[in-house]
Amino acid sequence: MKKVLLPKTQRIQRVPSDTDLVLKQTAPVRVVARAVPLNSNAYIQRKSFQSIYEDIFRLLLRIPDKGMQQRVMDAINGHGSDKTSTTFTSQLKRQCYCGASKANASTQTDEEPRPSISYRHHTTPNSPQNMLLENDSPDSGAPSGTSPSPARSAPLIVGKKRGRKRNNCVPKVVKVSAAEQAQQEREDKQLTPVIIKKKKLDLPEPAIKEIQRPISERRSSNISVTSISVCQGLEEMDSYIENGPDKEQLKALALRIMTNEFKTARFLSPEGLLPIHDAILRGDINAVRRQIFTCTHNHWNINEMLSSEGEDCLELALMNDADPELVTDLLKAGCLPNHIYENSNTALHIAVINNIDLESIRQLMLHIDLELLLKTNDDGYTALHLTVRHNQYNVAETILDCIDKRQLDDEPVYERATEVPDPKLTPEKAFAKYYERACDRLELTKHRLKDRRLKMDILNAVESRAGNTPLFFAVEQEQEHFCYFLLAHLCDPDQENLSGHSPKSFHYEYARILRINLKISRIMDKVIGILNG
């Protein structure tokens, strides 16, 4: 509440009236409110009720809402309508009785200001309550024989306000846990978003539209043409099997189904998809196998079976997290996993971004060219960078285990899958515990890890924006389990980025604020000794 500067009290002379009330300019005297004749001066009438006004304004200034204070003063002084005066008078009563004790003392200034209100030539009834409520209303008039009161326009005399404004409103506090803040920071740093696993699309049977192809590309077939849909044929086959079918009937039905597959294999749907694309999106493995047989029989290249958007079969399967068995069939049918797609993403980039099944990634890693793991996309990240930035430690483990299996022609160096998990630990804690023990036994496994140039290049590949390695991201993002994992595979802690920081120097400089076990630093020294030994 801002302070109000009030003028000094004027010297009061004896006013000729019918009463014996005499006011002198002496020390402050508390005058008891008494009834004053109607024909007395308005100033003397107000002065007689000074004690009442003191109590009113003392309570008024205890209201923490400054706007309400001003509106109540306007209602008392008659600057508002009758409805406004009545409303804020009732609000004042409730505030005085209910909310006065809850006012913040730090927002108050003077407890007993004495505003000077001058209402001259204003008649006042004998009752003090009527003086407060009735005399201040704009409809109250002077008695007969007197002129109407012009004192309604007299403003309240208020001193100069302070420059600084205090905010009495309590701001809303949004409580966010430290884990949520850390997760938000990680998401803000990510450039390539992780796509949550998509649900397999339930596409209806689309209407078929023929592709306008040259006549030379159309292949004739000796198979009789019979109009029958695949779904209808499968339903009939099921009914035949249940009822003890005849072999000849089954052969005829299979012939009719495959006839329809051959007829519609090169027809685009209104969505711009071939039948093999529809089967992939539905997750229908049998339909995909029938289409693969059709492509093989007609000597079509399955990599040229593109949708209207230019998507091939393997890309659609990876983007929609198809069944691992379906991915395996496509790879065996000749789908190339080494193609570079949009935004310079490899097939492994797409698999990591879409967070597909681990078995599908394992099948892809057994067919992909390992040199492509050094390839960066338009965001400047390799596939291993993306796994660290998105905390996909199981995917990173599958990738490195497949590299070991292909390079060593043997089982992977680490076989965590064969270990019985501890039910008391979370998956991330169990992962960290296993590779922490692996770091303690590096002397026994270093001969299988060291001097493998391609794997070392994949582990220490730098992203194109700042030159950071996957281990640097793991330290920066406080991923202790990823630090153990990468150090167990002999990732170099001394490789510097474009700013001259290495994972070891960064950890040493910010060890006090990083929530990582200090054992990481000792393991880094151990790995550096092995690499330089």
N, C-alpha and C positions, 0 to 999 in steps of 0.2 A: 504494500500500500504506500502510495506516495504521500509526502507531507503536504499539508495545506497551510499556506501563510495567511494569517488572519489579521485584520486591522486592529489597532488598539481601541479600547473602549472609550467612547466619547464621554465628556463630562455631562452629567445629567442635571439639568436645571429643574427647578420646581415648575410643574405644569399646572396652570390653573384648571382645576376641575372640581367636581362635587365631592371628590374623595379626599382623604388625608394622606394619600400615599406620597411620600417624599423620597426621592432617590438622590443620593449624593455621590460625588466622585471621590471615593475613599478606597480603603482596602476592599478586596472582593467580599461581597456579602451575599450569602445564599438567601434568596428571597423565596418565601413560601408562596406557592401559587394560590391566588385568591381571585374571586370573581371581580371583574372590573366593569363599571357601568358602560353601556353601549356608546355613550357620547364622549368617551375619553379618547385620547390620542392612540393611534395604532401601535406606535413604538412602545408606549407604556404598557399596552395590553400584551405585547410580545415579551417585554421584560418581566412581566409578572409571572410568565410561564417559563422562565429561563431554566429552572431546575429540571422541568419535564423535558425540554429540548436537549439539555445536556445528557440525560440518560438515553434519549432516543439516538442522538448522534454517536454516543459512545458505543452503543450496540450496533449501530449501522456500520461503523468503521471496523468492527470485528468480522464482518462478512468478507470472506476471502475473494469473492468474485467482484472485481472492480466495476464491471459493466452493470451488475445488479445494483451496486451502490448508487451509481449515477442515475439509474432508472428510478430507484426508490426516491432519491432526492427530487427528481423531476416530478414524480407523482405527488410528493408532499408539497412542492412549490406550485403545483397546478399547471405544469407545462404540458402535460399529456391529457388524454381524454378521461372521462369518468371511469370507463372500463379498465383502462391501463392503471389508473390510480388505485382502484379497488384490488386489482390483481396483484400489484407489487406491494401493496400494504399487507395483504395476506401472506405473500412470500416473505416479507420482512419478519412477520410474526413467527412463521415456521422456522426461519433461519436463526432467529434469536433464541428460540426455545430448543431447537434440535441441533443446529450445526455450529453454534458459536463456540463451543468448547473445543471443536476440532480444527479451528483455524491455526495456520502455521504462524508461530510467533516471529519467524524470520522475515515474513512478508509484511509485518505491521510496522508502522512508524509511531505516530502519536496516539496515545490511548484516549486523550480528552481534547480533541480540537473543538473550537468554538466558532463555527461559521457565523458570519454576520449576515443576517437576512433583513432586508429593509422592505417592509410593506407599509407604505404610508397611506393614510386615508382609507384604511380598510377596517370595516366593522367586524367585531368579534362577539359571538354569543357568550353567555355567562358560563357555559359548561366547557371545561378544558378539553374533553373528548370531542365535543362538537367543533371546538376551535381547530383541532388537528384534522378532522375528517371533512367537516362540512364547509368551514370557512376557506379551506384551500382548494375546494373544487371550483371549476370555472363557472358553475351555475349559481354560486352563492352571490347574492347581491347585497347592496347597502340598504339600510332601512329607509322608510319613506321620508322624503325631504332632503335626502343626500344624493349626490351624484354617484354614478356607477364607479366601482373601484378600478383605477387604471394600473394598479400595482401588479397585475398578472404578468406583465412583460418584464418585470425586474429580474435580471438573471442572478444566479448564485455567484457570489464573489469568491473566486478560487485563485490561490496564488500560483506562481510559476511552477510548472512540473519539473521533476528531475529528468535528466537526459537519458539515463539508462532505464530500460524497461525490463521488468522481471516477469518471468514466465511461471505462472502458478500451476500450469497443467503438468501432470506427471506423465512423462513419455512412456510409450508402450515398450516393454522389454521382451524381446524374443529370445528365449533360451534355446541355444543350440549346443549340443554336446561336442566334445573335442573330436570324437570319431566322425561326426557329421561334417564338422569344419574341415578335417583332413581329407575326407572323401570329396568334398566340394572343391578343395584346392587341386586335388588330383584331376578332377573332371575339367577344371578350368585350364589346366596345362595340356590336356589331350587335344591333339589336332585331328586325329582320325578316330571318329566315334566308334565304339563297339556296338554292334547291332545285336539286340537281344534275340534269342532264338525265335525264328518265325514259326507260326503254326502252318502246317501244311494246308494248302489251299484246297477247299472243297469246290472244285469247278464242276458245273453241270456239263452234260454232253453237249459240246458246241455244235452249231450248224457248220456244215462242211462247205468250203468254197474252193474251187479248183484253181490251181496256179496256171497262169498262161505260160506254157513252156513250148519251146520249139518241138516240132513233130519228131525230130531226130532223137530227142531226149526221152520220148515216150517209148516205153518198152512193152512189147506185146507179150501176152502170156497165154499158154494153152489151157489154163485153168478156167473152167466155166464160171461165168459171172452170175452171182446170185445175190440179190439184195437182202442182206440181213445185218443187223447191228451186232457189234461184239458183245455188248451187255446181254442182249437177248439170247445170243448163242451160248454164253456162259450159263445163263439160267436154264436153258434147255439141257445143257450138258449135266448140270447138277441133278436135274430131275431124272435124266437117263440113268445116272449112276445110282440114285436112290432106288429106282425101280428095276434094277438088274438089267443094264442095257445090253444091246447086241453090239458086237464089235464093229459090224458093218455100219450101224447107225452112228457109232462114235467117230469112225473115220469120216463119214459123210459130214458130220457136224463140224469136226476139226477142219475139214477142207473148206467148208463154208466160212468159218471164222477167219482163217488165214486168207481166203479170197478177199474178204472185206479189208483186211490189213493191207494187202497189196494194192487195193483200189484207192485207199485213202491215205497212203503213206506220204504223198507229196502234196496234200491239200492243206491250205492254211485256214484256220478258223477266223471268225471276225476279230478275235483278240490278237491275231497275228502269230499264232502258235501252230506248229505241226503236231500230229498225233503223238509223237514221241515226247514232245515238250509237255503236252497235257498229261501224259502218263507220269512223267517225272514230278510235276507239280502235285499230282494226286498221290504220289508215293506208291503207284501200282507197279510192283516189280514184274509181274507176269506180262503186263502190257508192254513194259519197256523191253523185256526179252523178246517178245514177238516182233516189235519194231526193229530191234537189233538184227534179228534173223532176216527180216525183210530187206534191211540195208545191205547185209552181207550177201544175200542171194542176188540182189540186183547190182552188186558191186558199186554201191554208193559209198562215198566217204562220209562217215558219221560226223566228222569235224566241219563239214559243209552244210549240215542240217541246222540252219540258223533261223531264229525267229525274225519277225519284222523289225525288232529293235537291235538285231545283230548279236543276240545271245546264243551261245552254243549250248550243247547238252550238259557238259561238265559244269559250266558256269551256273546254269539254272539249278543243278543239283547241289552245288556248294552254297549258293545264296539262300536256298530254301531248306538247308540242313536235311538233305535226303538221307534215307536209310543207308548205313555203311555197305550193305550188300548191293544196293543199287549203284553206289559209287564204284564199287569193285567191278561190277558188270560193265559199266561205262568205260572204265580204264582198260579192261580186258578187250573190249570191243574196238579199241584204237583211239579213244579220246586222248588228245595230247595235253599233258599237265604243264607243259613248258610255254604255253601261250601267254603273251603280255596283254592284259585287258585294259579297260579304261582307267585313267589316272595312274598309269604305269604299275598297276597292281598285278602281281603274279597270282597263280591259283592258290598258293599258300597264304598270300596276303588276304585274299577273299575268304579263305577258310578261317583265318584268325579273326578277322573283322566280324564275321557272322557267327563266331563262337560255335562251330559245328561239333559233332560228336567226335570223341578222341579216336575211335576206331576208323572213322573216315579220314582223319588227319594221318593216321598211321598208314593207311592204304595209299594215300596221296604221297607221303614221304618215301614210300618204297618205289615209286615210279618217277618222281620229279628229278630233274637235274639239280644236283646239290650246288652247283655254281649259282643257281638262281636265288639261293639263300643270301647271297651278297647283294642282290638287287634291291635298290631303294625305290619307293613309290614317289609320287609327286609331293608328298608331305616330308620326304627325306628319311623315311624309316624303313628298315628291314623288317622281315616277319618276326625276328626275335626281339627287336625293339618294341614292336606292338604288344607282344606277350608280356613284357615287363611293365610297360606303361599301363596296360589294362589288368595287371595282376592275374594273368592266366598261367599260373605256375604249372598246372597239369599239362597244358598245351606245350609249354617250353620243354618240359621233361620228355614228352613224347617225341618232339623234334630232335632233341639231342640224343635220345636213345636210338632212334632210327639212323641217325648219322653214324653212331658207333657200330650199329649192326651192319650197315652197308660197308663201312671202311674196314672193319676188323674181321668180317665174314664170321662172326661169332655172336654170342649173346652180348647185350649192352654191358658197359662197365658197371653200372649201378642197376640193380634189379629190385627197386622198391615195391613193385607190384607183387612180388612173392612174399613180402613181409606181412605178418599178421598185424593189422592196425590195432592201436590201443584205443579202446572205447572211451577212455577218460579224456582223450585229447581231441580237439577239433581237427578237421582235415589240414588246415594251414599249420597248426602246431605240430602235427605228426610229420608233415612234410619238412618243416624246419628241423625237427629232432633227428630225422633220418640223415639229412645232409650235414648236420652239425657233427654227427658221429663219423660221417664219411670224410669230413675235413680233418678229423683227428687221425684218420688212417691214410692220409695222402701218401705217405712213404711207401705203402704197399701197392698203390694203384697208379703211381706216377709214370711207370714204364709203359702203361697202356694209354695214357693221356698225353704224354709229352711228345714233341716232334711230329705232330700231325698238323701239317700246315693249313689245310683247308678248314679243319674244325677250329683252329686257332683264329683264322681270319673271320670266320662266322661269329665266334664269340666276341672278338674285339673289333667288329665292324662299327664304324662311326656313322651317326646320322648327319645329314648334310647341312643342317642349320647351325649347330653349335659344336659339332664334332664330338658328341658324347657317346660313350659305349653303353651297352646294356647294364653293366655293373654300376656305372655312374648314376643311371636312372634309379637303380635299385637302392643305392645309398641315399640319393636325394629324396626319394619318396618314402624312406624309412621302412623299406620292405626287408626285414631281417631274414625271412625265410628264403627270399630270392638271392640275397647276398651269400648265404651258405651254399645254395645250389650252384651259383655261377662260380664261386671260388672252388667248389669241389670238382668242377670241370676245368680248373686252371685258367680262369679268365684273368687277364693281366690287370692288377690294381694300379700299375704305374703309367698307364697310357693316358696322355694329357689331351684335353680338348682344345678348342681354339682360344680359350681364355687362359690356358696354362694350368688348369686344374686337372688333377687325376682323381680317381675314386679315393685313393689313400689320402692325398692332401686335403681333399674336401671333407673327408671324415675326420681327419686330424683337426682341421680348423673349426668345424661345427659340431664336434663331439659332445659338447655340453648341452646343446639344444636338440640334437638328434636322438630320437627314441630308439636307439640301436644298442645292442649289447657290445661292450668294449672288447669282447672276445673277437669280434670281427677284425679289429685292428691287428691282433696277434696272428690271425689266420692269413691276413693280407701279407704280413712279413714272411710267413711261412711259404706262401705261394711265390712271392718274389724270389726267395732263396732257391726254390725248386726250378723256376724258369731261368734263373741266372747261373745255376750250378752246372 
